Amino acid sequence: MLKVYAVKIPEEINEEDYQVLLSFTSIEKREKIKKVKHKQSLYQTLIGDIVIRLIILENKIRLSNEEIDFEYNRFGKPRLKNESSFMYNISHSNEWVVCVVDSCQVGIDIEYKKPIELRYFEKVFSLEELIDIRSKNPFNQQEYFYDLWTLKESYIKMIGEGFSYPVSSLTVKKNSLVDIQLVNSINNSNPYFKQYNIDPNYTLSVCAEKEDFPKEVVIWSFSRILEILAFSNTNL
């Protein structure tokens, strides 16, 4: 069953908790994390890795944490190695890390809604999308911009193409909260979309191969993450 998870990143993680988190990742990931200079980016990468590992263990996929191994397609999309029935995708923006898991292909994107100038982003939208955005009043233009942006990116992440694909050739139509369509998908696929409101300052969109979305996002607090880690460590 498709599930969506979210974790709000604290502004500061003390050294003891940081080391506990770091010890739960792979040696390769630790080396990558240590090279990240920006604190928020470091936290995003670290907590993203922890979250997917905890979800894998929670789903009881016959693996210990040490046995979890990931592989990547040529565009960098990760998947759990040797487990074709478990698909996932992660996104982060500022203080949120989100993750979607399912047995089929899925994609997710979250974006912090900062003020934008549409002219700088025209190349990522189709002509029809630009017309739709400009038809809104100024406030709704920004809202609709982030709707389309996250919906398109969740689809691109679902198919694993990355932004190597000309995204301006895709057209997303959001007719209502429950009527979201991709007009010209890749290979005539028929993806499904859903959006969730976990924070008024962010837009969160999910794309999936089948329409099996949960009503709510599972939100784990940072303290809950530490509790789950402590429980996992005592049951190794």
N, C-alpha and C positions, 0 to 999 in steps of 0.2 A: 504494500500500500504506500502511496506517495505521502511523504511527510516533509514539512518545512520547519526548520529550526532557526532560532536567532539568539545571539548573545550580545549584550551591550558591554563594550570594552571599558574598563575603568581608566581614569586619567593616569593613574599611577599603580604599578604592581610592585609590591615590596620584594626585596631580593630573595627572601625565603620562598615565597609563592612562585616567583619567577623560575627559580631553580627546580621546584617541583614540576612545573609545567614543562620546562625544558627537558627534564629527565624522561618524560613520557613520549618524546618525539624520537625519530630515528637519528642516527649519527650524522647522516647526510643532511637532514633537515636542520640539525643543530648548527652545522657549519654554515649553512646558508643564512640562518637567522642571525648568527653572530656578525655577519657582514652587513646587515641592514642598519643604516645609520639613523634614520628617522624613527623616533620612539613609537609613534602611532602605527607606522607601517610594520615595525617589528612586532608590536602587539597583535596587529591584524593577522600577520603570517603565522605567528605562534598559536594564537587561539583558533584560527581556522584549521590548523593541523590537529590540534587537540580535539576540537568538536567532531571532525569526521572520524577520528579514531574511536572516540567514545560512542558515536552512533553505530559504528561497525560492531563494537563489542556488545552494545545494547541489542543489536539485531541478531546476536548469537550466531555469527557466521563461522563457527568452528575455528576461530583464530584467537590466539593470544595477541597482546599488543605488539610483542616482538616479532610475530609472524606476519603482521600487516605490511604489505608491500604494494606500491603503486607503479603503474606504467603510464606512458603518455603517448598520444598520437602525434603526428608530425606538426600539428598546430599548437601542441602543448596542453591539450585537454587531458586531465588525469582520469584514471579509473582504477578500481581495485583489481590487482593482478589475479588472474585465474578465477575470477568470480563474475561471470557474464550476467548473472541475475541481480547484481547489485550495481546500480548506477548512481552517481552523485554529481553535484556541482556546487561550488562555493562562490560567494561574492562578499565584498566588504566595502564600506564607505565610511570614512570618519570613525564614529564610535560604534558601528554595528558590523557584526559578522553574521552572515546568513548562509544556510545550507539547505539543499533539497536532495532527497534520496527517493529512489523508486527502483522497480525491476526493469523499467524501460528508460530510454534516453530522456534526460531532463536538463533544464537550464534555469539559472536564476540570476537576477541582477538587482542591486540596491544602489540608489544614488541619493546623496545629500542635495537638497534643492537650494542651491545658491543662485543668485540672480544671473541671468544669461543674456547674451546678445545673439539673437538668432542668426545673424549674418555670418557669424564665425562657424556655424554648424550646418550650413546649408548643404554641404557635400554629402552628409550622411542621411539626408532625407530625400524621398522621392518628391516629384513636383506636386503630386496629390497631397502628400503629407504636409508640405510647406503651405499649400493653400488652406488646408484644414487648420493648421496652427495659426496662421494669420487671420483666419476668420473669427478667432476668439477675441474676447476683450483682453486687455494687457495682463491682468492677473491670471486669467485662465490660459493665456498663451504659455506661460511658464509651466503651469500644471500639466498642460497637454504635451508640451515639449518633453517633460520627464516621463510622462506616460509612454509616449512613443519610443523615447530613447531606451528605457528599461525593457519594454516589451520586445523591441527589436534585438537588443543585446541578449536577452534571455533565450531568444530563438537561435541566434547565431551560436551561443554557447551550448545550446542543446544539441545542435547538429555537429558541433566540434570543428567548425571551420575557422573560428576566430575572425578578426576583422580583415583577413586576407580576402574575404568575400566582399564584393561591391554592395554594401548595405543600402546604398541609395536606390538600388534596383528592387528593393523590397518595399512593400506598402502595407502598413498596419492601419487598420480602421478600428477605433474604439467608439462604438455606437452607444454603449452603455456599460455599466459595471459588469454585466454578465454577457455582453455581446461584443467580443473582441475578435477580429478576424485578420488573418494574414492573406492579403489579396493574391499575391504572386509568390508562393513559397518555392523552395528549391526542390526539384524532383517531384513537384506536384504533391508534396506531403500536406497533411492536414493537421497542423499542431493546435493544441489547446492552450489557453492562457488564463491566468488568474492573478489578481493583484490583492495585496494585503496591506492594511494600515497598522503598522506597529509603532509608528512615530510620525507626528504631523510634519516633521521637517525632512522626511525621506519618502521616496517612492520605491516600492518593492514589487517586482513582477516575476512570475514563474511561468515557464513554458514546458509542456510535456507532450509525449506522443499519445497519451490517452487522458480522457477527462475523468480523473479520479482524485480531485483536489480535496484536501481537508478543509474544514470550515475555519480553523484557527491555526496560527503558528505556535509551535512549541517554543516558549521563551525560557531559556536557562539564564539565571543570574550568574555573575562571576563566582559568587560564593557557592552556588550550586555546582559549578564546574569543579571547584576545589573539593567539595564533598564527594562527588562522583569519583574523582581521581583517588581520594583517600580510600574510598570503599574498594575501588578496583585494585589498588596496591595491596590491600590486606587480603584480597582473594586471589592473588596470583598463584 
